[in-house]
Each structure stands twice: as structure tokens, then as C-alpha cells.
Amino acid sequence: MEAICQVSLKAISSNYQFFKERMGKSKIIPVVKANAYGHGALEVSKHLHELEEVDLFAVATLQEARELAASLPAVSTLIFSRVFTSELDQLPERAILTLVSMEHAEALGNTGKTIDVHLNVNTGMNRLGVSPEEARLLIKNKYSNLNIVGVYSHFSSSDTASHRQFEKQRALFESFVSDIRTLGFRGLVHMSNSAAMLHDDFNTYDAMRLGIGLYGYDTSPGGSHQAALRPAMQVIAPLVRVDQVKAGEPVSYAEKWHADRDTNIGTLRIGYADGYNRLLTNNGSVSLNDEEFPVVGTVTMDHIMIDLGHKRIEPGTYFTVLGGDKRPVSIADVADRLGTIPYEVCCGISRRVQRIHLID
């Protein structure tokens, strides 16, 4: 018996529909990079393609695009990160590249190959992209083999309390879009990510990139839409041993926890190699039938220990260790404890944890 990551495809659909209602006629581009934020890229993409008729997904890398194309050849993939000229022969037929710099545009332009691209327009994130001025130049067909089918930018602060940078980027992109429309550009325009789409005065443009919201998390300031979203992931792990320790005895590496009474210690088959963060040492909880049990002692590579008190629970029983919508095991709550974000907790669930995708 092993740890299992259960993914509700019904929750994925529910979250997709929530954003679809907000988008109106504009397109949704589900982001399935990093194995769909740990939820299983192939299964999530297949579900959305078949049930919601999604025909364009976003990934981070060429390898991710290849994996998706091998199972779903009819869908297109927008690749966010750079694809080098030496890799073009590996490009799936329906892949769309992102131009991440003018040097990148020049390298691809000199190949003479017709390539569909989106321009990443840098409005202040300063990670990838060309400046608005450079984007205008490219749209004027500096490289005739680059078929610019879309332009987009990326907010650096759509999920922070301060709106200063958010508004600055939005204004810059709006001005840029107005300019290229005058130039006759008719490709796909998109800027909003999940958090931006949850602002009250969002601009849909032609599309949005739906990432963390698809998986059930409202990361916008205040999180006022969380009740409408359904976290799709739940990680469960089996109990492999129960034994009593005496008052004063330590548990796990470095003796970071000592029993303050005679108690039963349960060992669960999950550890930091599975994505259960070591910082949850003496700081985590698991649940069984709505009852909570604290994680005690150092989180190890393959196991965690929990304080069962006087309970004797049969080995083989599965406990919820992460996920769902109930504290203290919800991923949002665990992320708060770790001082991080739900993205990292979800993406951290390793591939050795089996994914099971549930229809209901």
C-alpha cells in the first residue's frame, strides 16, 4: 500500500465552468505545466478536451508539449519557455512557441522555417519577453517566417494587496494592444491569469491563462471567491505501524519530539520524497473521519509519525495528509503553515505518489 493522490475531475470541471462564466465569449487556456500543478497533465487535459472541448493548452517546456501531443495530437500547445533552434525538429505539429527575447526572435527568424509564435510582451515582470516597442517591430513582419498568432503579458502582482504594479502593467499592455490593433493585428490577446480574473474590474481580452484557479484555489487579494472553487487534490497515506511509546521517549531523527505521556505512535507511508514537506516536522496534522492527529517528530524521507493518543487503529487504514477543503490539512492551510503558496505544495507531490483521477 502506497500514498495516493486523488484528483477530482468533477472539481476541475466545476472550476473551469466558474471561470468560463466570468470570461463570457473569451477563450480559456488551461495551464497544465508541471504535470498540471501536480494533478496529472495528461488526464486533466484529456478530460477538458473531451468534456469542455478545450483545444489549446499551455505548458512550460518542449518536453511537456511533446508528452501532451503524444496522447492528444488534435490539441494545440502554447510553450511558455524558450525552444532553441536546435530543438525545432522535435516540435509537435500543433505547438506554438513563445518569443522570449529579440535575440530569440532573430535566431528563429534566421531558420527560414514557418513557425507559429506568441509574443511575450514584458510589461514589468522582467523574466521573459520583448519590450512593447520590440513587439511592435516584430508585428510589422521583421521576420516573415514567424507567424505571430498571439500576444500576451504576465502580471507580477495580481495576487498581492498592493495594486500599484498591477495597474501599471495593465495600463502599459492596454496601450500596446490599442497600438497593434491599429496596425491591423488580429491574433489572440491575453494577459489575465487566475488571480487577475478574480479582480472586480478585470479585462478579458480574447483569452485568459487559467492556472491555479483551475485546481481550486483563489490566490487573489482577500480570496473572496474561494467558496466558489473546489480544491481538486487530496493526498492519502496508509498507516503501516502502531506502537506505544512511554512518557519521555523521543520519536524520529534528532529527537525533536518527546512524548509527554504514554501514547500510541502511528507511522504513515509518506515522507519528503513524496512531497510531504520536512518543515511540517512537529507542525503538521493528518485527519481520519474528521478527527485530527498531529505529526510528531522529524518528517523522514519515506514516513511520518503521528500521535494517536489512546486510539488503536488498524494498519492499512488511509489517513488524509494533504488536500480537500477542511483545515488543517487543506493545501491552502498547509501552504500558510509553510510560509509558501498552494502552487508549491501541489507541484511538490512527487511522481512516485500514484495519481487516481475520480469522475465524481
C-alpha positions in Angstrom: 0.0 0.0 0.0 1.3 3.4 -1.0 0.5 7.1 -0.7 -2.2 8.1 -3.3 -3.0 11.5 -4.8 -6.7 11.6 -5.6 -7.8 14.2 -8.2 -11.4 15.1 -8.7 -12.1 15.7 -12.4 -15.6 16.9 -11.4 -13.9 19.6 -9.3 -11.7 20.5 -12.3 -14.8 20.9 -14.4 -16.6 22.9 -11.8 -13.7 25.4 -11.5 -13.4 25.6 -15.3 -17.1 26.5 -15.6 -16.8 29.1 -12.9 -14.1 30.9 -14.9 -15.9 30.3 -18.2 -18.9 32.2 -16.8 -16.7 35.2 -15.9 -15.0 35.1 -19.3 -18.1 35.2 -21.4 -17.2 34.5 -25.1 -13.4 34.8 -24.4 -11.2 31.7 -24.6 -9.8 29.9 -21.6 -6.3 28.4 -22.0 -5.8 25.8 -19.2 -2.3 25.8 -17.9 -1.1 22.2 -17.4 2.6 22.8 -16.9 4.4 21.0 -14.1 2.2 17.9 -14.5 -0.9 20.2 -14.2 0.5 21.6 -11.0 0.8 18.1 -9.7 -2.7 17.0 -10.7 -1.7 14.9 -13.8 -1.3 16.8 -17.1 -2.5 14.1 -19.5 -5.6 13.1 -17.5 -6.6 16.7 -16.8 -6.1 17.8 -20.4 -7.9 14.8 -21.8 -10.8 15.4 -19.5 -11.1 19.1 -20.5 -10.6 18.3 -24.2 -13.4 15.7 -24.2 -15.8 17.3 -21.8 -15.3 21.1 -22.4 -13.9 20.9 -26.0 -10.7 22.7 -25.0 -8.3 22.8 -28.0 -5.4 24.9 -26.6 -3.4 24.2 -23.5 -0.3 26.0 -22.1 2.8 24.2 -20.9 6.3 25.4 -19.8 8.6 23.3 -21.8 9.1 21.5 -25.1 9.1 18.1 -23.3 5.8 18.9 -21.7 4.4 19.8 -25.2 5.7 16.5 -26.6 4.1 14.4 -23.9 0.7 16.1 -24.4 0.9 15.9 -28.2 1.7 12.1 -28.0 -1.7 11.5 -26.2 -3.8 14.4 -27.7 -2.5 15.1 -31.2 -5.6 17.2 -32.0 -4.9 19.9 -29.4 -2.5 22.8 -29.7 0.1 23.7 -27.0 1.5 27.1 -26.2 5.0 26.7 -24.8 5.9 29.4 -22.4 9.7 28.9 -22.1 12.3 29.1 -24.8 12.6 26.5 -27.5 16.1 26.6 -29.2 16.6 26.3 -32.9 18.5 23.0 -32.3 15.2 21.6 -30.9 12.9 22.6 -33.7 12.9 19.1 -35.2 11.3 17.8 -32.0 8.5 20.3 -32.1 5.0 18.8 -32.2 2.9 19.7 -35.3 0.4 21.9 -33.4 2.9 23.5 -30.9 3.1 27.3 -30.6 6.3 28.9 -29.4 6.7 32.0 -27.2 9.3 34.6 -28.3 11.2 35.4 -25.1 13.7 38.0 -26.4 14.7 39.8 -29.6 17.8 37.5 -29.8 15.4 34.5 -29.7 13.3 36.1 -32.5 16.4 36.6 -34.6 17.6 33.0 -34.1 14.2 31.6 -35.1 13.8 34.2 -37.9 17.1 33.1 -39.5 15.9 29.4 -39.7 13.6 30.2 -42.6 11.0 27.7 -41.1 7.4 28.9 -40.8 6.7 28.9 -37.0 3.6 29.9 -35.1 4.5 32.1 -32.2 3.0 34.2 -29.4 4.9 37.3 -28.3 5.5 37.5 -24.6 5.4 41.3 -24.0 7.4 42.3 -21.0 5.4 45.0 -19.1 7.3 44.7 -15.8 7.7 41.1 -14.8 11.3 41.2 -16.2 11.6 37.4 -16.5 10.9 36.7 -20.2 9.7 38.7 -23.2 10.3 41.5 -25.6 9.5 45.2 -24.9 6.3 46.7 -26.3 8.5 48.6 -28.8 10.2 45.4 -29.9 6.9 43.6 -30.2 5.5 46.4 -32.5 8.6 45.9 -34.7 8.1 42.2 -34.9 4.4 42.6 -35.7 5.4 44.7 -38.6 6.9 41.5 -40.1 10.6 41.9 -39.4 10.8 38.1 -39.8 8.3 36.9 -42.4 8.6 33.3 -41.4 7.4 34.0 -37.8 3.6 33.7 -37.9 2.6 35.8 -34.8 -0.8 34.3 -33.8 -1.0 35.8 -30.4 0.5 38.3 -27.9 0.4 38.2 -24.1 1.9 39.7 -21.0 2.1 38.4 -17.5 1.3 40.1 -14.2 3.8 40.1 -11.5 1.5 41.2 -8.7 -2.1 40.2 -9.5 -2.2 38.3 -6.2 -0.8 41.0 -3.8 -2.6 43.6 -1.7 -0.9 46.5 -3.4 -2.3 47.2 -6.9 0.3 49.7 -8.0 2.4 47.4 -10.2 -0.8 45.6 -11.3 -2.3 48.8 -12.6 1.0 50.0 -14.2 1.3 46.7 -16.2 -2.3 46.7 -17.2 -2.2 50.3 -18.5 1.0 49.6 -20.4 -0.5 46.5 -22.0 -3.8 48.2 -22.8 -1.9 50.9 -24.6 0.2 48.4 -26.5 -2.9 46.4 -27.6 -4.6 49.6 -28.8 -1.5 50.3 -30.9 -1.2 46.9 -32.5 -5.0 46.8 -33.3 -4.4 50.0 -35.3 -1.6 48.2 -37.1 -4.2 45.5 -38.1 -3.1 42.8 -35.7 -5.9 40.2 -35.3 -4.2 37.5 -33.3 -5.1 36.2 -29.8 -4.6 38.7 -27.0 -4.3 37.6 -23.4 -3.0 38.9 -20.1 -5.1 37.6 -17.2 -4.0 34.7 -15.0 -6.3 33.2 -12.4 -5.8 35.9 -9.8 -6.2 38.7 -12.3 -9.5 37.2 -13.5 -10.8 37.4 -9.9 -10.3 41.2 -9.7 -13.6 43.0 -9.9 -12.5 45.1 -12.9 -10.7 42.5 -15.0 -10.2 42.8 -18.7 -10.8 39.5 -20.5 -9.3 40.5 -23.9 -9.6 37.4 -26.2 -8.4 34.8 -23.7 -7.1 34.1 -20.2 -4.5 31.6 -18.9 -6.2 29.5 -16.2 -3.6 28.0 -13.9 -4.1 27.7 -10.1 -7.8 28.6 -10.2 -8.5 25.5 -12.4 -7.2 23.4 -9.5 -9.4 25.1 -6.9 -7.5 28.0 -5.3 -8.3 31.7 -5.1 -5.0 33.5 -4.7 -6.4 36.9 -5.4 -6.1 39.5 -2.6 -8.7 38.6 0.0 -9.6 35.3 -1.6 -13.3 36.2 -1.7 -14.1 33.7 -4.4 -12.6 30.6 -2.6 -16.1 29.3 -1.7 -17.0 29.1 -5.4 -13.9 27.0 -6.2 -13.3 23.3 -5.3 -9.8 22.1 -4.4 -9.3 19.1 -6.7 -6.4 17.3 -4.9 -6.4 15.1 -1.9 -3.4 13.0 -0.8 -4.0 10.0 1.4 -1.4 7.7 3.0 -1.7 4.3 4.7 -0.9 3.5 8.3 1.9 0.9 8.4 2.6 0.5 12.1 1.2 1.4 15.5 3.2 1.1 18.7 3.2 2.6 22.2 6.0 4.9 23.4 6.4 5.7 27.1 6.3 9.3 28.5 9.7 10.9 27.9 10.7 8.8 24.9 11.7 10.5 21.6 10.3 9.9 18.1 12.3 10.2 14.8 15.6 11.8 13.9 17.4 14.2 16.2 14.9 13.6 19.0 12.9 16.8 18.2 9.8 15.5 19.9 9.3 13.6 23.2 6.1 12.0 24.4 4.6 13.9 27.3 2.6 10.8 28.3 2.3 7.2 27.4 0.8 7.2 23.9 0.4 5.3 20.6 2.5 6.4 17.7 1.3 5.7 14.2 3.7 5.6 11.2 2.3 6.6 7.8 3.8 5.7 4.5 4.6 9.2 3.1 7.6 11.4 3.5 9.5 14.3 2.0 10.4 12.2 -1.0 6.7 12.1 -1.8 6.3 15.8 -1.3 5.3 15.9 2.4 7.5 18.9 3.4 10.1 18.4 6.1 9.2 21.8 7.5 5.9 20.1 8.7 8.0 18.4 11.4 6.0 19.0 14.7 3.9 21.4 12.6 1.6 19.2 10.5 -1.7 17.3 11.1 -3.5 14.5 9.4 -7.1 13.5 9.5 -9.3 10.4 9.7 -13.1 10.7 9.8 -12.8 14.4 10.7 -10.6 13.7 13.6 -7.2 15.4 13.6 -3.9 13.8 14.7 -0.6 15.8 15.0 2.6 15.0 13.1 5.3 14.3 15.7 9.0 14.1 15.3 11.1 14.8 12.2 9.5 14.1 8.8 11.6 11.5 7.2 12.2 10.6 3.5 9.5 7.8 3.4 7.4 8.1 6.6 5.8 10.5 9.1 4.8 9.7 12.6 1.5 10.8 14.2 0.3 10.9 17.8 -2.8 8.6 18.1 -3.2 9.1 21.8 -5.0 6.1 23.2 -6.5 5.0 19.9 -5.6 1.7 18.3 -6.2 2.0 14.5 -5.7 -0.9 12.2 -2.6 -0.8 9.9 -3.7 -0.3 6.3 -6.1 2.5 7.3 -5.7 5.5 5.0 -5.4 9.0 6.5 -5.8 12.3 4.7 -2.5 14.1 4.9 -3.0 16.9 2.3 -5.8 18.4 0.4 -9.6 18.8 0.4 -11.2 21.9 1.8 -11.0 21.3 5.5 -8.4 22.7 7.9 -5.8 21.8 9.0 -5.0 19.5 6.0 -6.2 21.7 3.2 -3.4 22.7 0.8 -4.1 26.4 1.4 -3.8 25.9 5.1 -0.6 23.8 4.8 0.8 26.5 2.5 0.2 29.1 5.1 2.0 27.0 7.7 4.9 26.6 5.5 5.0 30.3 4.5 4.5 29.5 0.8 1.8 29.3 -1.8 -0.6 26.4 -2.8 1.3 26.2 -6.2 4.4 24.9 -4.4 2.6 22.4 -2.2 0.7 20.9 -5.2 3.7 20.8 -7.5 5.7 19.2 -4.7 3.8 15.9 -4.7 6.3 13.7 -6.4 5.7 11.3 -9.3 6.1 8.2 -7.0 2.8 9.1 -5.5 0.2 7.4 -7.7 -2.5 9.7 -9.2 -6.0 8.4 -9.2 -8.5 10.5 -11.2 -12.0 10.4 -10.0 -15.0 11.3 -12.2 -17.3 12.1 -9.2 
